[in-house]
Amino acid sequence: MTTTGPGTGAFRRTIRRFAGDRRGAVAVEYGALLLMIVVALLGLSTLSSVSDKENDTFNTISDALR
């Protein structure tokens, strides 16, 4: 199916140029890497907080059983 009309060729050229442009790809990859590191650090801090709460709970139960 071919599409004809005003601007069709310009649109296709723009899409091809955009798809072939690799400038900035490294910046996007570094951004994604930074995002993964931040998410991992947030996960670790959350696990640490949960661990502290569990430790307090087990200490309370242990003290009550003595």
C-alpha positions, 0 to 999 in steps of 0.5 A: 500500500503506497500513500501519496499526498503532500508531505509524505516524502518529507515525513519518511525522510524525517523518520529515516533520519531520526531512526539512523541518528545515534547521537545521544544514545550513550547519554540515554544509556548512562541515564538508564544505568544511573536510574538502575543504580538509584533504584537498587540503592532505594531498595537496599535502604528499604530492606534495611529499614524492614530488617531493623523493624523485624529485629525490634519485633523479634527482640520484643517477643524474645523479651516477653518470653523470658 
